[in-house]
Amino acid sequence: MTYSCSDFADGVVDTLVALGEIKGANVPADDPEGQANLVIPAIYRMHRSAVLADRELAAAFGAVDTDQARVEAAMVLMRKARTLLKQARARKTLARVRAALKSVDGARRNARSREIRSV
């Protein structure tokens, strides 16, 4: 059995619906132009989100040449995770991330002390 252009288009649309990037009810049936008008902006939005996330990670890890900088970069990411988990109402995981953040704060103080002593 061959894979047609229609199969490909259906696969792309179904994937974007499953990812929540477009709503299935908004997808016009048997209208490739209408589907493209819905799918292409969704792909651009996804790409833009990925690029922004990459930039955020690069900024967080830009100058991680010391233990203190590494711990602080981890704290940035954990705070972001805390915010997202709060929005997702993931209470149990959120509680664990909050506890981990307290522990990481101790690691940051420890790293700072080690750096001061080594100078």
PyMOL commands that place a pseudoatom at each C-alpha (Angstrom):
pseudoatom trace, name=CA, resn=MET, resi=1, chain=A, elem=C, hetatm=0, pos=[0.000, 0.000, 0.000]
pseudoatom trace, name=CA, resn=THR, resi=2, chain=A, elem=C, hetatm=0, pos=[1.365, 3.412, -0.926]
pseudoatom trace, name=CA, resn=TYR, resi=3, chain=A, elem=C, hetatm=0, pos=[1.427, 6.522, 1.182]
pseudoatom trace, name=CA, resn=SER, resi=4, chain=A, elem=C, hetatm=0, pos=[-0.418, 9.324, -0.604]
pseudoatom trace, name=CA, resn=CYS, resi=5, chain=A, elem=C, hetatm=0, pos=[-0.279, 13.097, -0.264]
pseudoatom trace, name=CA, resn=SER, resi=6, chain=A, elem=C, hetatm=0, pos=[-3.681, 12.883, 1.369]
pseudoatom trace, name=CA, resn=ASP, resi=7, chain=A, elem=C, hetatm=0, pos=[-2.319, 10.388, 3.931]
pseudoatom trace, name=CA, resn=PHE, resi=8, chain=A, elem=C, hetatm=0, pos=[0.570, 12.755, 4.654]
pseudoatom trace, name=CA, resn=ALA, resi=9, chain=A, elem=C, hetatm=0, pos=[-1.734, 15.750, 5.081]
pseudoatom trace, name=CA, resn=ASP, resi=10, chain=A, elem=C, hetatm=0, pos=[-4.037, 13.752, 7.355]
pseudoatom trace, name=CA, resn=GLY, resi=11, chain=A, elem=C, hetatm=0, pos=[-1.039, 12.636, 9.413]
pseudoatom trace, name=CA, resn=VAL, resi=12, chain=A, elem=C, hetatm=0, pos=[0.202, 16.197, 9.871]
pseudoatom trace, name=CA, resn=VAL, resi=13, chain=A, elem=C, hetatm=0, pos=[-3.256, 17.467, 10.820]
pseudoatom trace, name=CA, resn=ASP, resi=14, chain=A, elem=C, hetatm=0, pos=[-3.880, 14.551, 13.196]
pseudoatom trace, name=CA, resn=THR, resi=15, chain=A, elem=C, hetatm=0, pos=[-0.511, 15.091, 14.876]
pseudoatom trace, name=CA, resn=LEU, resi=16, chain=A, elem=C, hetatm=0, pos=[-1.127, 18.805, 15.403]
pseudoatom trace, name=CA, resn=VAL, resi=17, chain=A, elem=C, hetatm=0, pos=[-4.578, 18.049, 16.804]
pseudoatom trace, name=CA, resn=ALA, resi=18, chain=A, elem=C, hetatm=0, pos=[-3.118, 15.439, 19.162]
pseudoatom trace, name=CA, resn=LEU, resi=19, chain=A, elem=C, hetatm=0, pos=[-0.484, 17.946, 20.328]
pseudoatom trace, name=CA, resn=GLY, resi=20, chain=A, elem=C, hetatm=0, pos=[-3.216, 20.518, 20.980]
pseudoatom trace, name=CA, resn=GLU, resi=21, chain=A, elem=C, hetatm=0, pos=[-1.762, 22.967, 18.467]
pseudoatom trace, name=CA, resn=ILE, resi=22, chain=A, elem=C, hetatm=0, pos=[-4.987, 23.100, 16.436]
pseudoatom trace, name=CA, resn=LYS, resi=23, chain=A, elem=C, hetatm=0, pos=[-8.556, 22.102, 17.197]
pseudoatom trace, name=CA, resn=GLY, resi=24, chain=A, elem=C, hetatm=0, pos=[-9.990, 19.186, 15.255]
pseudoatom trace, name=CA, resn=ALA, resi=25, chain=A, elem=C, hetatm=0, pos=[-13.324, 20.977, 14.915]
pseudoatom trace, name=CA, resn=ASN, resi=26, chain=A, elem=C, hetatm=0, pos=[-11.585, 23.815, 13.038]
pseudoatom trace, name=CA, resn=VAL, resi=27, chain=A, elem=C, hetatm=0, pos=[-10.028, 21.548, 10.378]
pseudoatom trace, name=CA, resn=PRO, resi=28, chain=A, elem=C, hetatm=0, pos=[-11.950, 21.847, 7.104]
pseudoatom trace, name=CA, resn=ALA, resi=29, chain=A, elem=C, hetatm=0, pos=[-12.652, 18.480, 5.467]
pseudoatom trace, name=CA, resn=ASP, resi=30, chain=A, elem=C, hetatm=0, pos=[-11.485, 17.959, 1.892]
pseudoatom trace, name=CA, resn=ASP, resi=31, chain=A, elem=C, hetatm=0, pos=[-9.981, 21.464, 1.686]
pseudoatom trace, name=CA, resn=PRO, resi=32, chain=A, elem=C, hetatm=0, pos=[-6.178, 21.261, 1.425]
pseudoatom trace, name=CA, resn=GLU, resi=33, chain=A, elem=C, hetatm=0, pos=[-5.799, 25.043, 1.237]
pseudoatom trace, name=CA, resn=GLY, resi=34, chain=A, elem=C, hetatm=0, pos=[-7.913, 25.538, 4.341]
pseudoatom trace, name=CA, resn=GLN, resi=35, chain=A, elem=C, hetatm=0, pos=[-5.935, 22.835, 6.152]
pseudoatom trace, name=CA, resn=ALA, resi=36, chain=A, elem=C, hetatm=0, pos=[-2.651, 24.465, 5.106]
pseudoatom trace, name=CA, resn=ASN, resi=37, chain=A, elem=C, hetatm=0, pos=[-3.901, 27.844, 6.355]
pseudoatom trace, name=CA, resn=LEU, resi=38, chain=A, elem=C, hetatm=0, pos=[-4.474, 26.207, 9.731]
pseudoatom trace, name=CA, resn=VAL, resi=39, chain=A, elem=C, hetatm=0, pos=[-1.408, 23.950, 9.870]
pseudoatom trace, name=CA, resn=ILE, resi=40, chain=A, elem=C, hetatm=0, pos=[1.354, 26.286, 8.681]
pseudoatom trace, name=CA, resn=PRO, resi=41, chain=A, elem=C, hetatm=0, pos=[0.794, 28.984, 11.351]
pseudoatom trace, name=CA, resn=ALA, resi=42, chain=A, elem=C, hetatm=0, pos=[0.661, 26.247, 13.999]
pseudoatom trace, name=CA, resn=ILE, resi=43, chain=A, elem=C, hetatm=0, pos=[4.028, 24.914, 12.837]
pseudoatom trace, name=CA, resn=TYR, resi=44, chain=A, elem=C, hetatm=0, pos=[5.488, 28.438, 12.947]
pseudoatom trace, name=CA, resn=ARG, resi=45, chain=A, elem=C, hetatm=0, pos=[4.137, 28.933, 16.500]
pseudoatom trace, name=CA, resn=MET, resi=46, chain=A, elem=C, hetatm=0, pos=[5.683, 25.643, 17.596]
pseudoatom trace, name=CA, resn=HIS, resi=47, chain=A, elem=C, hetatm=0, pos=[9.009, 26.583, 16.028]
pseudoatom trace, name=CA, resn=ARG, resi=48, chain=A, elem=C, hetatm=0, pos=[8.960, 30.016, 17.650]
pseudoatom trace, name=CA, resn=SER, resi=49, chain=A, elem=C, hetatm=0, pos=[8.253, 28.449, 21.053]
pseudoatom trace, name=CA, resn=ALA, resi=50, chain=A, elem=C, hetatm=0, pos=[11.144, 26.033, 20.584]
pseudoatom trace, name=CA, resn=VAL, resi=51, chain=A, elem=C, hetatm=0, pos=[13.510, 28.835, 19.552]
pseudoatom trace, name=CA, resn=LEU, resi=52, chain=A, elem=C, hetatm=0, pos=[12.515, 30.938, 22.556]
pseudoatom trace, name=CA, resn=ALA, resi=53, chain=A, elem=C, hetatm=0, pos=[12.992, 27.944, 24.859]
pseudoatom trace, name=CA, resn=ASP, resi=54, chain=A, elem=C, hetatm=0, pos=[16.442, 27.329, 23.367]
pseudoatom trace, name=CA, resn=ARG, resi=55, chain=A, elem=C, hetatm=0, pos=[17.366, 30.975, 23.906]
pseudoatom trace, name=CA, resn=GLU, resi=56, chain=A, elem=C, hetatm=0, pos=[16.159, 30.807, 27.491]
pseudoatom trace, name=CA, resn=LEU, resi=57, chain=A, elem=C, hetatm=0, pos=[18.274, 27.712, 28.104]
pseudoatom trace, name=CA, resn=ALA, resi=58, chain=A, elem=C, hetatm=0, pos=[21.276, 29.325, 26.450]
pseudoatom trace, name=CA, resn=ALA, resi=59, chain=A, elem=C, hetatm=0, pos=[20.871, 32.383, 28.660]
pseudoatom trace, name=CA, resn=ALA, resi=60, chain=A, elem=C, hetatm=0, pos=[20.547, 30.203, 31.741]
pseudoatom trace, name=CA, resn=PHE, resi=61, chain=A, elem=C, hetatm=0, pos=[23.641, 28.205, 30.854]
pseudoatom trace, name=CA, resn=GLY, resi=62, chain=A, elem=C, hetatm=0, pos=[25.597, 30.932, 29.095]
pseudoatom trace, name=CA, resn=ALA, resi=63, chain=A, elem=C, hetatm=0, pos=[28.389, 31.292, 31.631]
pseudoatom trace, name=CA, resn=VAL, resi=64, chain=A, elem=C, hetatm=0, pos=[28.367, 28.148, 33.728]
pseudoatom trace, name=CA, resn=ASP, resi=65, chain=A, elem=C, hetatm=0, pos=[32.050, 27.869, 34.429]
pseudoatom trace, name=CA, resn=THR, resi=66, chain=A, elem=C, hetatm=0, pos=[31.775, 27.595, 38.223]
pseudoatom trace, name=CA, resn=ASP, resi=67, chain=A, elem=C, hetatm=0, pos=[29.830, 25.377, 40.583]
pseudoatom trace, name=CA, resn=GLN, resi=68, chain=A, elem=C, hetatm=0, pos=[27.873, 28.373, 41.813]
pseudoatom trace, name=CA, resn=ALA, resi=69, chain=A, elem=C, hetatm=0, pos=[26.887, 29.324, 38.244]
pseudoatom trace, name=CA, resn=ARG, resi=70, chain=A, elem=C, hetatm=0, pos=[25.841, 25.725, 37.532]
pseudoatom trace, name=CA, resn=VAL, resi=71, chain=A, elem=C, hetatm=0, pos=[23.657, 25.625, 40.635]
pseudoatom trace, name=CA, resn=GLU, resi=72, chain=A, elem=C, hetatm=0, pos=[22.115, 28.991, 39.791]
pseudoatom trace, name=CA, resn=ALA, resi=73, chain=A, elem=C, hetatm=0, pos=[21.359, 27.807, 36.241]
pseudoatom trace, name=CA, resn=ALA, resi=74, chain=A, elem=C, hetatm=0, pos=[19.649, 24.748, 37.709]
pseudoatom trace, name=CA, resn=MET, resi=75, chain=A, elem=C, hetatm=0, pos=[17.634, 27.031, 39.992]
pseudoatom trace, name=CA, resn=VAL, resi=76, chain=A, elem=C, hetatm=0, pos=[16.425, 29.060, 36.990]
pseudoatom trace, name=CA, resn=LEU, resi=77, chain=A, elem=C, hetatm=0, pos=[15.146, 25.917, 35.324]
pseudoatom trace, name=CA, resn=MET, resi=78, chain=A, elem=C, hetatm=0, pos=[13.592, 24.577, 38.512]
pseudoatom trace, name=CA, resn=ARG, resi=79, chain=A, elem=C, hetatm=0, pos=[11.758, 27.865, 39.075]
pseudoatom trace, name=CA, resn=LYS, resi=80, chain=A, elem=C, hetatm=0, pos=[10.413, 27.658, 35.527]
pseudoatom trace, name=CA, resn=ALA, resi=81, chain=A, elem=C, hetatm=0, pos=[9.321, 24.070, 36.211]
pseudoatom trace, name=CA, resn=ARG, resi=82, chain=A, elem=C, hetatm=0, pos=[7.657, 25.221, 39.434]
pseudoatom trace, name=CA, resn=THR, resi=83, chain=A, elem=C, hetatm=0, pos=[5.673, 27.856, 37.531]
pseudoatom trace, name=CA, resn=LEU, resi=84, chain=A, elem=C, hetatm=0, pos=[4.562, 25.392, 34.851]
pseudoatom trace, name=CA, resn=LEU, resi=85, chain=A, elem=C, hetatm=0, pos=[3.600, 22.733, 37.395]
pseudoatom trace, name=CA, resn=LYS, resi=86, chain=A, elem=C, hetatm=0, pos=[1.595, 25.330, 39.325]
pseudoatom trace, name=CA, resn=GLN, resi=87, chain=A, elem=C, hetatm=0, pos=[-0.259, 26.247, 36.135]
pseudoatom trace, name=CA, resn=ALA, resi=88, chain=A, elem=C, hetatm=0, pos=[-0.866, 22.543, 35.433]
pseudoatom trace, name=CA, resn=ARG, resi=89, chain=A, elem=C, hetatm=0, pos=[-2.207, 22.060, 38.982]
pseudoatom trace, name=CA, resn=ALA, resi=90, chain=A, elem=C, hetatm=0, pos=[0.246, 19.184, 39.558]
pseudoatom trace, name=CA, resn=ARG, resi=91, chain=A, elem=C, hetatm=0, pos=[0.179, 19.551, 43.342]
pseudoatom trace, name=CA, resn=LYS, resi=92, chain=A, elem=C, hetatm=0, pos=[2.267, 16.556, 44.386]
pseudoatom trace, name=CA, resn=THR, resi=93, chain=A, elem=C, hetatm=0, pos=[5.028, 17.185, 41.873]
pseudoatom trace, name=CA, resn=LEU, resi=94, chain=A, elem=C, hetatm=0, pos=[4.911, 20.897, 42.663]
pseudoatom trace, name=CA, resn=ALA, resi=95, chain=A, elem=C, hetatm=0, pos=[5.492, 20.126, 46.352]
pseudoatom trace, name=CA, resn=ARG, resi=96, chain=A, elem=C, hetatm=0, pos=[8.529, 18.015, 45.451]
pseudoatom trace, name=CA, resn=VAL, resi=97, chain=A, elem=C, hetatm=0, pos=[9.964, 20.727, 43.209]
pseudoatom trace, name=CA, resn=ARG, resi=98, chain=A, elem=C, hetatm=0, pos=[9.502, 23.293, 45.977]
pseudoatom trace, name=CA, resn=ALA, resi=99, chain=A, elem=C, hetatm=0, pos=[11.364, 21.037, 48.399]
pseudoatom trace, name=CA, resn=ALA, resi=100, chain=A, elem=C, hetatm=0, pos=[14.102, 20.495, 45.813]
pseudoatom trace, name=CA, resn=LEU, resi=101, chain=A, elem=C, hetatm=0, pos=[14.412, 24.265, 45.342]
pseudoatom trace, name=CA, resn=LYS, resi=102, chain=A, elem=C, hetatm=0, pos=[15.073, 24.657, 49.064]
pseudoatom trace, name=CA, resn=SER, resi=103, chain=A, elem=C, hetatm=0, pos=[17.760, 21.994, 48.803]
pseudoatom trace, name=CA, resn=VAL, resi=104, chain=A, elem=C, hetatm=0, pos=[19.287, 23.660, 45.741]
pseudoatom trace, name=CA, resn=ASP, resi=105, chain=A, elem=C, hetatm=0, pos=[19.402, 26.952, 47.608]
pseudoatom trace, name=CA, resn=GLY, resi=106, chain=A, elem=C, hetatm=0, pos=[21.565, 25.211, 50.198]
pseudoatom trace, name=CA, resn=ALA, resi=107, chain=A, elem=C, hetatm=0, pos=[23.775, 23.851, 47.417]
pseudoatom trace, name=CA, resn=ARG, resi=108, chain=A, elem=C, hetatm=0, pos=[24.154, 27.371, 46.051]
pseudoatom trace, name=CA, resn=ARG, resi=109, chain=A, elem=C, hetatm=0, pos=[25.273, 28.699, 49.442]
pseudoatom trace, name=CA, resn=ASN, resi=110, chain=A, elem=C, hetatm=0, pos=[27.682, 25.773, 49.775]
pseudoatom trace, name=CA, resn=ALA, resi=111, chain=A, elem=C, hetatm=0, pos=[29.158, 26.401, 46.308]
pseudoatom trace, name=CA, resn=ARG, resi=112, chain=A, elem=C, hetatm=0, pos=[29.550, 30.090, 47.103]
pseudoatom trace, name=CA, resn=SER, resi=113, chain=A, elem=C, hetatm=0, pos=[31.372, 29.247, 50.341]
pseudoatom trace, name=CA, resn=ARG, resi=114, chain=A, elem=C, hetatm=0, pos=[33.702, 26.831, 48.538]
pseudoatom trace, name=CA, resn=GLU, resi=115, chain=A, elem=C, hetatm=0, pos=[34.537, 29.481, 45.954]
pseudoatom trace, name=CA, resn=ILE, resi=116, chain=A, elem=C, hetatm=0, pos=[35.263, 32.078, 48.629]
pseudoatom trace, name=CA, resn=ARG, resi=117, chain=A, elem=C, hetatm=0, pos=[37.530, 29.655, 50.513]
pseudoatom trace, name=CA, resn=SER, resi=118, chain=A, elem=C, hetatm=0, pos=[39.433, 28.723, 47.335]
pseudoatom trace, name=CA, resn=VAL, resi=119, chain=A, elem=C, hetatm=0, pos=[40.354, 32.321, 46.527]
for i in range(1, 119): cmd.bond("trace and resi %d" % i, "trace and resi %d" % (i + 1))
show_as sticks, trace
zoom trace
